[in-house]
C-alpha cells in the first residue's frame, strides 16, 4: 500500500467545512442534540476524519418542520422554475467535482479514480436528467369517459419525503433520493448512514448555493434507531424511501405502514452471473472480476454468484482466480490502486467470517486472508473466489457485501436459469452468451429488476433501477422514479348546465 503521506483533513478538510455541525436544516449547518457523537474514520488507515454530534428526535422534528414550511412555495413553483434550479444545481456539482470525489474516497475507501470517473459524474448526470424531467410531470389528456363529463388526471407532489440512505454509495444514494423528490415538487429530509455523512452535507450545501430554497433539502445525521425510526414515524412525513438491507427494510416497512405512508424500498441483492457454454470466456472472466469487485463488492447489484456451464467451468475458475490476483489493493488516493478497503473494520470482519465458514464446505481458490503488513491498519480484504459450494450454502444464499465471488457449475440451460432464480432476491442479474435465443430467454425468465446481456453493472439515468421479491419495490432513476414521488388525482367536470341528472333521480327519486 502506498503511504498517503497526508493527514485525513488535508485529503479533505471535513473539520473545517463542517465545524458548525453535521445537521443541515433549513439551509444552515447546526449541531445535533442527541448528546452523543460519532467519529468518521478513514477505512484505509483507521485514522479519525471528523467527529460530529449525532441528531436526536428534536433535530428530526426541526428538519421536518423546515421541509413542511418550504413545501407550499416549492410545490407551487412552475416546472420551469424547478427545472432551472436543478440545472444550476448540476452546474455547481460539476464545479465542485473534486471536493465530492475526495470526500467520497476518504469516508468510504473508494479509489479516487472511481469517484472521479463514476460516482461524481454519474451524480451530475442524474441531476441534469431530473432537471429536464421536472418539466414533464404529466397526467393524462382530457376525455369524455362518462356522458356529459370530462375527466383528466393530475400528478401532484406528495409532501415531505423522509429518506434513509446507505453507506456504500453515499453521494449517489443522496442524489437518487433527493433529485426525483424535489423535481416533482416535494421537500425532503434525508438521513445518511452515520459512517458516511460528508458528501450528503456537501450535496445539500450545493443545492442551497444553486438557489434551491432553504428547507427544500434537509440532512439529519443520526443513528437509525433514534433519528431514522423517528423520521419514518413522523406524522408530517408523507412518504418514506429507504435503501439498505432487507432486514432493516422490513422494520422500516412496519413503521411506515402503521402510518399509512407511501413506501419505496430498494433492498439487498445476490446477483447471479450466468455463463453459457457458447460465451466469450475472456469477456466473461473480465466481466466477472469487474462486476464482483466494483466498490470492493459493496454493491447490491455486484456479481456474487457465478453459474458456469460445465464445459467452461474449470477454465473460468482458473482464469478468474488468476485475474483477481493481479488486482492491486492500496491507498484510495494512490493512482495505481484498483481496490480500496471495505467501509469499516467491523464490516471487514463480517466478510472474512463468511469466507472462513465457507472453508468447511467449499474451496477457497484465491484470497480469503486478511492482509498483514502495511495494509493491516486499514479495513482491507483481498479479492476472493470460492468454488464448489452447494446452492443452499450460506455463501451462495446470503448477502456477503464484499469482494467475494462464489462459482458453481451447471449442466442444462433449464438448470442454470433455475439456479439464478433460486434466492429470495431479485435486484439484478446478467447472462453471457453468443446465442440470441438464449439471451432472450434469460431476459424473459430471470426474475430481477435488471438483466444485462454480456455485461454487468452499468446503469444510466434514463432507465429504472429497482428489484423484485426481497430486493424491494419501487424504482430509482428514470421517469419511473419521478412518478414514485407523485400522487394521482382524478379531476371531473360537468359539461352541462342542467341540474337534474339521471343518476341523481336513479338514486334519490324524482325529487332530484
C-alpha positions as a printed NumPy array, in Angstrom:
array([[  0.   ,   0.   ,   0.   ],
       [  1.251,   3.431,  -0.878],
       [  1.51 ,   5.605,   2.237],
       [ -0.916,   8.54 ,   1.88 ],
       [  1.614,  10.858,   3.45 ],
       [ -1.012,  13.393,   4.427],
       [ -3.44 ,  13.682,   7.299],
       [ -7.117,  12.976,   6.571],
       [ -8.054,  16.647,   6.983],
       [ -5.552,  17.542,   4.263],
       [ -7.027,  14.977,   1.888],
       [-10.45 ,  16.521,   2.583],
       [-10.945,  19.29 ,   5.198],
       [-14.09 ,  17.957,   6.891],
       [-13.421,  19.504,  10.324],
       [-13.115,  22.949,   8.754],
       [-16.068,  22.702,   6.379],
       [-18.445,  21.23 ,   8.942],
       [-17.266,  22.971,  12.079],
       [-20.81 ,  24.247,  12.706],
       [-22.217,  20.733,  12.823],
       [-23.41 ,  17.847,  10.67 ],
       [-27.13 ,  18.648,  10.549],
       [-28.282,  20.691,   7.539],
       [-31.693,  22.1  ,   8.45 ],
       [-33.459,  24.997,   6.783],
       [-30.378,  25.968,   4.789],
       [-27.768,  26.008,   7.569],
       [-25.479,  23.673,   9.473],
       [-26.255,  23.004,  13.127],
       [-25.02 ,  20.615,  15.795],
       [-27.026,  17.546,  16.749],
       [-28.899,  17.478,  20.05 ],
       [-28.776,  13.783,  20.968],
       [-25.921,  14.304,  23.421],
       [-23.812,  11.683,  21.637],
       [-21.103,  11.886,  18.982],
       [-19.869,   9.762,  16.12 ],
       [-16.421,   9.747,  14.528],
       [-15.963,   9.247,  10.805],
       [-12.92 ,   7.024,  10.248],
       [-10.744,   6.7  ,   7.144],
       [-11.12 ,   2.964,   6.46 ],
       [ -7.78 ,   2.864,   4.629],
       [ -5.768,   3.944,   7.67 ],
       [ -8.031,   3.675,  10.708],
       [ -7.463,   7.387,  11.413],
       [-10.212,   9.717,  12.617],
       [-11.549,  12.104,   9.973],
       [-14.35 ,  14.053,  11.637],
       [-16.291,  13.857,  14.895],
       [-19.815,  15.229,  14.964],
       [-22.811,  15.466,  17.265],
       [-25.487,  12.951,  16.303],
       [-29.028,  14.053,  15.524],
       [-31.77 ,  13.329,  18.014],
       [-35.547,  13.408,  17.722],
       [-35.571,  17.198,  18.165],
       [-33.346,  17.624,  15.113],
       [-35.613,  15.393,  13.055],
       [-38.611,  17.445,  14.177],
       [-36.847,  20.67 ,  13.19 ],
       [-35.868,  19.277,   9.784],
       [-39.397,  18.043,   9.064],
       [-40.806,  21.429,  10.154],
       [-38.391,  23.192,   7.78 ],
       [-39.383,  20.889,   4.933],
       [-43.069,  21.344,   5.666],
       [-42.697,  25.144,   5.719],
       [-40.877,  25.092,   2.375],
       [-43.371,  22.788,   0.668],
       [-46.12 ,  25.271,  -0.363],
       [-43.786,  27.595,  -2.253],
       [-41.649,  24.832,  -3.78 ],
       [-44.608,  22.69 ,  -4.861],
       [-46.274,  25.815,  -6.209],
       [-43.292,  26.779,  -8.346],
       [-43.697,  26.138, -12.039],
       [-41.978,  23.108, -13.544],
       [-39.74 ,  25.501, -15.425],
       [-38.65 ,  27.218, -12.225],
       [-37.799,  23.902, -10.564],
       [-36.006,  22.8  , -13.721],
       [-33.894,  25.967, -13.822],
       [-32.892,  25.47 , -10.18 ],
       [-31.855,  21.881, -10.852],
       [-29.825,  22.898, -13.9  ],
       [-27.972,  25.399, -11.7  ],
       [-27.54 ,  22.624,  -9.132],
       [-25.913,  20.367, -11.749],
       [-23.524,  23.174, -12.671],
       [-22.499,  23.714,  -9.026],
       [-21.921,  19.977,  -8.574],
       [-19.71 ,  19.905, -11.66 ],
       [-17.688,  22.882, -10.396],
       [-17.102,  21.129,  -7.065],
       [-16.444,  17.678,  -8.525],
       [-13.015,  17.287,  -6.949],
       [-14.325,  18.09 ,  -3.457],
       [-17.027,  15.469,  -3.832],
       [-14.613,  12.879,  -5.209],
       [-12.1  ,  13.335,  -2.402],
       [-14.724,  13.36 ,   0.354],
       [-16.327,  10.182,  -1.005],
       [-12.978,   8.415,  -1.266],
       [-11.972,   9.438,   2.227],
       [-15.122,   8.344,   4.039],
       [-15.78 ,   5.156,   2.024],
       [-12.315,   3.956,   0.989],
       [-13.201,   4.09 ,  -2.706],
       [-10.271,   4.578,  -5.091],
       [-10.155,   8.221,  -6.13 ],
       [-10.167,   7.241,  -9.794],
       [-13.536,   5.527,  -9.216],
       [-15.152,   8.505,  -7.508],
       [-13.722,  10.917, -10.09 ],
       [-14.795,   8.906, -13.124],
       [-18.032,   7.255, -11.983],
       [-19.629,   8.394,  -8.722],
       [-19.373,  12.144,  -9.235],
       [-20.023,  12.314, -12.996],
       [-22.958,   9.938, -12.533],
       [-24.413,  12.243,  -9.894],
       [-24.019,  15.318, -12.106],
       [-25.689,  13.463, -14.973],
       [-28.543,  12.329, -12.724],
       [-29.094,  15.926, -11.619],
       [-29.204,  17.108, -15.219],
       [-31.685,  14.332, -16.058],
       [-34.105,  15.353, -13.317],
       [-33.704,  18.998, -14.272],
       [-35.245,  18.004, -17.588],
       [-37.768,  15.63 , -16.024],
       [-39.115,  18.436, -13.833],
       [-40.792,  19.89 , -16.936],
       [-42.566,  16.628, -17.756],
       [-44.774,  15.977, -14.756],
       [-47.662,  14.846, -16.894],
       [-51.086,  13.456, -16.153],
       [-53.37 ,  12.146, -18.879],
       [-55.204,  14.021, -21.568],
       [-58.805,  15.03 , -21.075],
       [-61.579,  12.816, -22.307],
       [-65.328,  12.312, -22.08 ],
       [-65.454,   8.932, -20.44 ],
       [-68.851,   9.307, -18.74 ],
       [-71.713,  11.013, -20.526],
       [-71.539,  14.792, -20.226],
       [-68.445,  14.791, -18.038],
       [-64.834,  15.49 , -18.915],
       [-62.113,  13.752, -16.894],
       [-58.393,  14.164, -16.652],
       [-55.601,  13.051, -14.333],
       [-53.22 ,  15.308, -12.423],
       [-49.892,  14.211, -10.977],
       [-49.121,  16.149,  -7.808],
       [-46.284,  16.158,  -5.258],
       [-46.876,  14.159,  -2.099],
       [-45.437,  16.464,   0.568],
       [-42.493,  15.931,   2.903],
       [-40.426,  12.865,   1.996],
       [-38.332,  11.139,   4.666],
       [-35.45 ,   9.179,   3.125],
       [-32.758,   6.93 ,   4.558],
       [-29.623,   6.219,   2.518],
       [-26.866,   3.591,   2.942],
       [-23.103,   3.903,   3.284],
       [-21.932,   2.126,   0.128],
       [-22.731,   4.946,  -2.34 ],
       [-23.425,   7.954,  -0.091],
       [-23.281,  10.598,  -2.809],
       [-25.203,   8.71 ,  -5.466],
       [-27.8  ,   7.48 ,  -2.996],
       [-28.353,  11.033,  -1.754],
       [-28.906,  12.063,  -5.366],
       [-31.226,   9.152,  -6.125],
       [-33.357,  10.052,  -3.106],
       [-33.336,  13.832,  -3.31 ],
       [-33.495,  14.597,  -7.03 ],
       [-36.74 ,  12.91 ,  -8.142],
       [-38.458,  14.019,  -4.954],
       [-37.68 ,  17.71 ,  -5.342],
       [-38.051,  17.687,  -9.134],
       [-41.662,  16.597,  -8.569],
       [-42.228,  19.448,  -6.099],
       [-41.745,  17.63 ,  -2.805],
       [-39.416,  18.654,   0.005],
       [-37.146,  16.167,   1.729],
       [-35.361,  15.15 ,   4.91 ],
       [-32.546,  12.688,   4.244],
       [-30.795,  10.599,   6.883],
       [-27.467,   9.271,   5.582],
       [-25.576,   6.428,   7.236],
       [-23.62 ,   7.528,  10.312],
       [-20.374,   6.232,   8.762],
       [-20.577,   8.432,   5.671],
       [-22.159,  11.874,   6.213],
       [-19.732,  14.076,   4.3  ],
       [-20.933,  14.051,   0.693],
       [-24.61 ,  14.308,   1.664],
       [-23.78 ,  17.524,   3.519],
       [-21.823,  18.819,   0.524],
       [-24.772,  17.898,  -1.7  ],
       [-27.269,  19.834,   0.427],
       [-24.978,  22.859,   0.602],
       [-24.571,  22.801,  -3.19 ],
       [-28.364,  22.711,  -3.581],
       [-28.7  ,  25.839,  -1.432],
       [-25.854,  27.586,  -3.25 ],
       [-27.604,  26.814,  -6.544],
       [-30.673,  28.717,  -5.368],
       [-32.907,  25.867,  -4.24 ],
       [-34.858,  27.439,  -1.346],
       [-33.967,  26.79 ,   2.276],
       [-35.877,  23.854,   3.705],
       [-36.361,  22.024,   0.413],
       [-33.345,  19.778,   1.146],
       [-32.53 ,  18.872,   4.762],
       [-29.99 ,  16.405,   6.177],
       [-30.058,  14.788,   9.622],
       [-27.096,  12.656,  10.644],
       [-28.057,  10.305,  13.443],
       [-28.494,   6.637,  14.217],
       [-31.084,   4.509,  12.513],
       [-32.709,   3.6  ,  15.797],
       [-33.104,   7.177,  17.041],
       [-33.154,   9.535,  14.06 ],
       [-34.161,   7.061,  11.368],
       [-37.133,   5.487,  13.088],
       [-38.38 ,   8.878,  14.303],
       [-38.196,  10.204,  10.741],
       [-40.151,   7.251,   9.325],
       [-42.82 ,   7.515,  12.029],
       [-43.152,  11.31 ,  11.922],
       [-46.784,  12.28 ,  11.263],
       [-45.791,  15.105,   8.892],
       [-43.753,  12.798,   6.661],
       [-45.98 ,  11.639,   3.811],
       [-43.584,   9.203,   2.117],
       [-40.635,   7.073,   3.162],
       [-37.841,   5.985,   0.826],
       [-35.259,   3.537,   2.158],
       [-32.205,   1.856,   0.66 ],
       [-30.408,  -0.767,   2.731],
       [-30.613,  -4.336,   3.922],
       [-33.75 ,  -6.409,   3.603],
       [-33.851,  -6.961,   7.378],
       [-33.863,  -3.232,   8.136],
       [-36.246,  -2.656,   5.24 ],
       [-38.8  ,  -4.866,   6.947],
       [-38.554,  -2.713,  10.077],
       [-38.943,   0.474,   8.027],
       [-41.978,  -1.007,   6.286],
       [-43.535,  -1.94 ,   9.63 ],
       [-43.232,   1.627,  10.936],
       [-44.28 ,   3.32 ,   7.694],
       [-47.26 ,   1.029,   7.183],
       [-48.566,   1.882,  10.631],
       [-48.752,   5.494,   9.47 ],
       [-50.237,   4.542,   6.076],
       [-47.342,   6.235,   4.26 ],
       [-46.22 ,   5.85 ,   0.677],
       [-43.216,   3.496,   0.779],
       [-40.275,   2.947,  -1.556],
       [-37.762,   0.187,  -0.732],
       [-34.504,  -0.699,  -2.501],
       [-33.097,  -3.611,  -0.538],
       [-30.485,  -6.326,  -0.774],
       [-29.295,  -8.29 ,  -3.757],
       [-27.492, -11.504,  -4.63 ],
       [-26.931, -11.021,  -8.341],
       [-26.347, -14.127, -10.474],
       [-23.758, -14.091, -13.279],
       [-24.852, -16.797, -15.724],
       [-22.245, -18.05 , -18.233],
       [-23.46 , -20.344, -21.001],
       [-21.061, -22.663, -22.846],
       [-21.08 , -20.52 , -26.007],
       [-19.996, -17.348, -24.173],
       [-16.778, -15.475, -24.918],
       [-14.776, -16.827, -21.992],
       [-12.281, -13.962, -21.816],
       [-15.075, -11.401, -21.808],
       [-16.952, -13.336, -19.133],
       [-13.882, -13.604, -16.891],
       [-13.085,  -9.899, -17.226],
       [-16.729,  -9.051, -16.622],
       [-16.963, -11.285, -13.562],
       [-13.917,  -9.788, -11.861],
       [-15.007,  -6.213, -12.537],
       [-18.623,  -6.903, -11.519],
       [-17.692,  -8.795,  -8.357],
       [-15.148,  -6.249,  -7.153],
       [-16.852,  -2.946,  -8.028],
       [-16.848,  -0.747,  -4.914],
       [-14.976,  -3.578,  -3.141],
       [-18.071,  -5.73 ,  -3.646],
       [-20.205,  -3.394,  -1.542],
       [-22.876,  -3.074,  -4.192],
       [-26.339,  -4.647,  -4.197],
       [-26.012,  -5.326,  -7.935],
       [-22.456,  -6.726,  -7.796],
       [-21.951, -10.19 ,  -9.252],
       [-21.914, -12.553,  -6.281],
       [-22.955, -15.943,  -7.734],
       [-21.355, -17.084, -10.994],
       [-23.041, -20.09 , -12.604],
       [-20.883, -21.5  , -15.381],
       [-21.959, -24.244, -17.785],
       [-19.873, -27.358, -17.243],
       [-17.638, -27.229, -20.384],
       [-16.292, -23.79 , -19.339],
       [-16.342, -24.234, -15.563],
       [-12.751, -25.2  , -14.705],
       [-11.247, -22.726, -17.169],
       [-13.469, -19.965, -15.803],
       [-12.407, -20.712, -12.212],
       [ -8.727, -20.813, -13.125],
       [ -8.713, -17.628, -15.205],
       [-10.917, -15.663, -12.796],
       [ -8.634, -16.53 ,  -9.869],
       [ -5.556, -15.53 , -11.874],
       [ -7.08 , -12.188, -12.851],
       [ -8.189, -11.493,  -9.267],
       [ -4.604, -11.994,  -8.125],
       [ -3.451,  -9.078, -10.313],
       [ -5.819,  -6.595,  -8.619],
       [ -3.877,  -4.022,  -6.577],
       [ -5.108,  -3.189,  -3.069],
       [ -3.976,   0.025,  -1.505],
       [ -4.429,   3.672,  -0.607],
       [ -7.555,   5.026,  -2.337],
       [ -5.675,   8.231,  -3.152],
       [ -2.792,   6.444,  -4.907],
       [ -3.079,   6.389,  -8.735],
       [ -2.177,   2.705,  -9.018],
       [ -4.833,   1.401,  -6.625],
       [ -7.549,  -0.837,  -8.066],
       [ -9.335,  -1.804,  -4.856],
       [ -9.681,   0.141,  -1.631],
       [-10.713,  -1.067,   1.816],
       [-14.148,  -2.068,   2.97 ],
       [-16.089,   0.669,   4.721],
       [-15.062,  -0.331,   8.263],
       [-13.103,  -2.883,  10.232],
       [-16.32 ,  -4.314,  11.625],
       [-17.659,  -4.896,   8.127],
       [-14.31 ,  -6.377,   7.007],
       [-14.529,  -8.868,   9.864],
       [-18.085,  -9.781,   8.857],
       [-16.99 , -10.502,   5.278],
       [-13.988, -12.513,   6.469],
       [-16.226, -14.623,   8.708],
       [-18.379, -15.635,   5.732],
       [-15.298, -16.901,   3.886],
       [-13.849, -18.616,   6.965],
       [-17.084, -20.539,   7.446],
       [-17.142, -21.455,   3.747],
       [-13.852, -23.339,   4.107],
       [-15.824, -26.085,   5.787],
       [-17.941, -26.798,   2.706],
       [-16.265, -25.192,  -0.333],
       [-12.91 , -24.473,  -1.981],
       [-11.34 , -21.032,  -1.459],
       [ -9.386, -20.733,  -4.71 ],
       [ -7.75 , -17.371,  -4.057],
       [ -7.906, -14.64 ,  -1.426],
       [ -9.683, -15.243,   1.844],
       [ -6.968, -13.895,   4.17 ],
       [ -6.943, -10.501,   5.898],
       [ -3.805,  -8.677,   4.671],
       [ -0.903,  -8.091,   7.016],
       [  1.99 ,  -5.647,   6.96 ],
       [  1.431,  -2.17 ,   5.537],
       [ -2.267,  -2.848,   4.893],
       [ -3.147,  -4.181,   8.326],
       [ -4.289,  -0.85 ,   9.809],
       [ -6.947,  -0.493,   7.142],
       [-10.167,  -2.463,   6.575],
       [ -8.742,  -4.294,   3.572],
       [ -9.831,  -7.667,   2.254],
       [ -8.491,  -9.286,  -0.921],
       [-10.479, -10.386,  -3.976],
       [-11.727, -13.848,  -3.073],
       [-13.006, -16.7  ,  -5.226],
       [-14.96 , -19.557,  -3.647],
       [-15.725, -22.603,  -5.804],
       [-17.853, -25.737,  -5.491],
       [-20.2  , -24.514,  -2.735],
       [-23.657, -26.062,  -2.607],
       [-26.58 , -23.997,  -3.868],
       [-28.179, -23.933,  -0.426],
       [-24.974, -22.864,   1.358],
       [-24.583, -19.572,   3.213],
       [-22.024, -18.121,   0.808],
       [-24.448, -18.612,  -2.103],
       [-27.701, -17.607,  -0.43 ],
       [-26.707, -14.715,   1.87 ],
       [-25.57 , -11.197,   1.027],
       [-21.844, -11.072,   1.859],
       [-21.371,  -7.494,   0.575],
       [-17.649,  -7.782,  -0.015],
       [-15.139,  -8.712,  -2.764],
       [-16.206, -12.363,  -2.781],
       [-17.464, -14.358,  -5.778],
       [-18.915, -17.853,  -5.445],
       [-18.706, -20.035,  -8.579],
       [-20.891, -23.074,  -9.233],
       [-21.285, -25.335, -12.311],
       [-24.496, -26.19 , -14.145],
       [-25.338, -28.57 , -16.976],
       [-28.536, -27.613, -18.801],
       [-29.984, -24.215, -19.646],
       [-33.039, -25.007, -17.535],
       [-30.81 , -25.749, -14.55 ],
       [-28.775, -22.557, -14.968],
       [-31.805, -20.285, -15.085],
       [-33.378, -22.17 , -12.182],
       [-30.246, -21.673, -10.058],
       [-30.1  , -17.986, -10.984],
       [-33.643, -17.566,  -9.637],
       [-33.04 , -19.648,  -6.52 ],
       [-32.628, -16.936,  -3.878],
       [-35.192, -14.567,  -2.324],
       [-33.519, -11.601,  -4.041],
       [-34.209, -10.148,  -7.47 ],
       [-32.342,  -6.895,  -7.969],
       [-30.021,  -7.58 , -10.898],
       [-28.517, -10.387, -12.986],
       [-26.508, -10.979, -16.131],
       [-26.277, -13.679, -18.781],
       [-23.285, -14.298, -21.039],
       [-23.916, -15.969, -24.392],
       [-23.436, -15.591, -28.128],
       [-26.862, -17.036, -28.853],
       [-29.706, -14.547, -29.281],
       [-32.321, -17.133, -28.304],
       [-30.554, -17.941, -25.047],
       [-30.161, -14.225, -24.365],
       [-33.84 , -13.572, -24.983],
       [-34.841, -16.47 , -22.766],
       [-32.588, -15.24 , -19.96 ],
       [-34.041, -11.731, -20.047],
       [-37.56 , -13.186, -20.013],
       [-37.159, -15.859, -17.332],
       [-34.635, -14.457, -14.839],
       [-36.6  , -12.731, -12.086],
       [-34.764,  -9.472, -11.491],
       [-35.307,  -5.766, -11.957],
       [-32.375,  -5.548, -14.383],
       [-30.872,  -8.236, -16.623],
       [-27.705,  -7.424, -18.555],
       [-26.535,  -9.436, -21.559],
       [-22.756,  -9.814, -21.949],
       [-22.175,  -7.079, -19.388],
       [-22.814,  -6.472, -15.698],
       [-23.121,  -3.275, -13.586],
       [-23.653,  -0.311, -15.989],
       [-26.602,   1.912, -15.113],
       [-27.91 ,   5.066, -16.787],
       [-30.07 ,   7.931, -15.595],
       [-32.771,   7.311, -18.184],
       [-33.513,   3.724, -17.098],
       [-35.013,   2.422, -13.826],
       [-33.199,   0.666, -11.005],
       [-35.124,  -1.488,  -8.544],
       [-35.868,  -5.071,  -7.698],
       [-38.238,  -7.964,  -7.236],
       [-39.003, -10.034,  -4.158],
       [-36.747,  -9.482,  -1.141],
       [-34.924,  -6.766,  -3.104],
       [-37.862,  -4.432,  -2.508],
       [-40.162,  -2.406,  -4.723],
       [-40.189,   0.968,  -6.387],
       [-37.669,   2.435,  -8.801],
       [-34.716,   4.801,  -8.583],
       [-33.602,   6.955, -11.52 ],
       [-35.586,   7.422, -14.759],
       [-39.117,   8.685, -15.302],
       [-40.376,   5.718, -13.285],
       [-38.586,   7.092, -10.227],
       [-40.04 ,  10.534, -10.891],
       [-43.551,   9.083, -10.79 ],
       [-42.8  ,   7.32 ,  -7.475],
       [-42.749,  10.751,  -5.827],
       [-46.143,  11.852,  -7.115],
       [-49.752,  11.052,  -6.346],
       [-52.507,  10.768,  -8.916],
       [-55.703,  12.812,  -8.783],
       [-58.777,  12.299, -10.953],
       [-60.494,  15.579, -11.873],
       [-64.017,  15.549, -13.402],
       [-66.036,  18.423, -14.893],
       [-69.781,  18.514, -15.526],
       [-70.098,  19.975, -19.001],
       [-73.823,  20.803, -18.793],
       [-75.836,  23.463, -17.011],
       [-78.661,  21.058, -16.247],
       [-79.043,  20.4  , -12.538],
       [-81.311,  17.362, -12.885],
       [-79.193,  14.281, -13.643],
       [-80.354,  10.803, -14.482],
       [-78.056,   9.278, -11.89 ],
       [-79.45 ,  11.655,  -9.231],
       [-83.004,  10.506,  -9.951],
       [-81.945,   6.866, -10.058],
       [-80.553,   7.067,  -6.562],
       [-82.907,   9.55 ,  -4.896],
       [-86.08 ,   9.627,  -6.987],
       [-87.908,  12.384,  -8.904],
       [-87.497,  14.972,  -6.137],
       [-83.951,  15.442,  -7.55 ]])
